[in-house]
Amino acid sequence: MQFLKSLFRKKEQPEATVTIEGAGSLGWDAESEYWVGTFNGTTISVAYDGLSEPKEDLALFVTQTLEQPDFLDNSISKIKSVARAQFPENRHPEIEELQAKDVVFQNPNFILIQFFGPEDHEPFWFAEIHGSEIYVGCDT
């Protein structure tokens, strides 16, 4: 029953700007329906869940994640390792060149990291981090 209530509740107008400790100020992007900002030179996005600002548990997850030393570097290293094991050797040079373009906090314990190749949007790689599980894919 709670699921149906949340599914059919009226969505609140998102705040134009929200502040999350550790992430700083994030601005609303209507096209992507995320609050978007920059953290150490990388775009970060926080998902909209129909509320005027991110849920408290998601904001706390963002804060705790970004406060981890070398979170992004360590995550990218693990992602590349998973990708090398998953894709043929002829793709390995491409995998090594991947740079994170957007780190999307979808909900607590779910982060989507989007990568693009040397020419923006081609090829498109992504990694989903669900707790300690990592899934990698690409769309060329």
C-alpha positions in Angstrom: 0.0 0.0 0.0 2.9 2.4 0.8 4.3 1.7 -2.6 1.0 2.8 -4.3 0.9 6.0 -2.1 4.4 7.0 -3.2 3.7 6.1 -6.8 0.6 8.3 -7.1 1.6 11.2 -4.7 1.8 14.6 -6.2 5.3 15.6 -7.1 6.7 18.6 -5.4 8.4 21.4 -7.4 12.2 20.8 -7.1 14.2 23.6 -5.4 16.3 25.5 -7.8 19.4 25.0 -5.7 20.1 22.6 -2.9 23.2 22.3 -0.6 24.5 18.9 0.4 27.4 18.8 2.9 30.6 17.7 1.1 29.1 18.2 -2.3 28.3 21.9 -2.0 25.7 23.7 -4.0 23.8 21.8 -6.7 21.5 23.4 -9.3 18.3 21.9 -10.7 18.6 20.6 -14.2 15.0 20.2 -15.6 16.2 18.2 -18.7 17.9 15.5 -16.7 15.7 15.9 -13.6 18.8 15.9 -11.4 20.4 18.4 -9.1 23.8 18.9 -10.7 27.1 20.3 -9.4 30.8 19.7 -9.6 33.1 17.9 -7.1 36.8 18.0 -7.7 36.3 18.7 -11.4 33.8 15.9 -12.0 30.1 16.5 -12.5 27.9 15.0 -9.8 24.2 14.6 -10.0 21.6 13.7 -7.4 18.3 12.1 -8.4 14.9 13.7 -8.0 12.4 11.5 -6.2 9.3 13.8 -6.4 10.3 15.9 -3.4 11.4 19.5 -3.4 14.9 18.4 -2.3 16.8 15.1 -2.0 15.6 12.7 0.6 17.6 12.9 3.8 19.0 9.3 3.4 20.2 10.1 -0.1 21.8 13.4 0.9 23.6 11.6 3.8 24.7 8.9 1.3 26.2 11.5 -1.0 28.0 13.2 1.9 29.4 10.0 3.3 30.5 8.8 -0.1 32.2 12.0 -1.1 34.0 12.3 2.2 35.8 9.0 1.5 39.4 9.8 0.5 39.9 9.0 -3.2 36.4 7.6 -3.6 36.3 8.4 -7.3 39.8 7.2 -8.1 39.3 4.0 -6.2 35.9 3.4 -7.8 37.3 4.0 -11.3 40.2 1.7 -10.7 37.8 -1.1 -9.6 35.5 -0.4 -12.6 38.3 -0.7 -15.1 39.4 -4.0 -13.5 35.8 -5.3 -13.9 35.7 -4.0 -17.4 39.0 -5.6 -18.4 37.8 -9.0 -17.1 34.5 -8.6 -18.9 35.5 -7.3 -22.3 38.0 -8.7 -24.9 41.6 -7.6 -24.8 41.2 -5.4 -27.9 39.0 -3.1 -25.8 41.5 -2.8 -23.0 43.3 0.3 -24.3 39.9 2.0 -24.6 39.0 1.0 -21.1 42.2 2.5 -19.7 41.4 5.9 -21.3 38.0 6.1 -19.7 37.3 9.3 -17.7 34.3 9.8 -15.5 31.9 12.5 -16.9 29.1 12.2 -14.4 28.6 10.5 -11.1 24.9 10.1 -10.5 23.6 9.3 -7.0 20.4 7.5 -7.7 19.5 6.3 -4.2 21.4 5.1 -1.2 23.8 2.3 -2.3 23.3 2.9 -6.0 25.7 5.1 -7.9 25.8 5.4 -11.7 29.0 6.6 -13.2 28.9 7.6 -16.9 32.0 7.7 -19.1 32.6 8.9 -22.6 35.4 8.1 -25.0 37.7 10.5 -26.7 34.9 11.9 -28.8 32.1 12.9 -26.4 29.2 10.5 -26.4 31.1 7.9 -28.4 31.6 5.3 -27.2 29.4 5.5 -24.1 30.4 3.5 -21.1 28.7 3.2 -17.7 29.1 1.5 -14.4 26.5 0.8 -11.7 27.7 0.5 -8.2 25.2 -1.3 -5.9 26.8 -1.4 -2.5 29.9 -3.6 -3.1 28.7 -4.9 -6.5 29.9 -3.3 -9.8 28.3 -3.8 -13.2 29.9 -2.3 -16.3 28.5 -1.9 -19.8 29.1 0.1 -23.0 27.0 1.2 -25.9 29.0 1.9 -29.0 
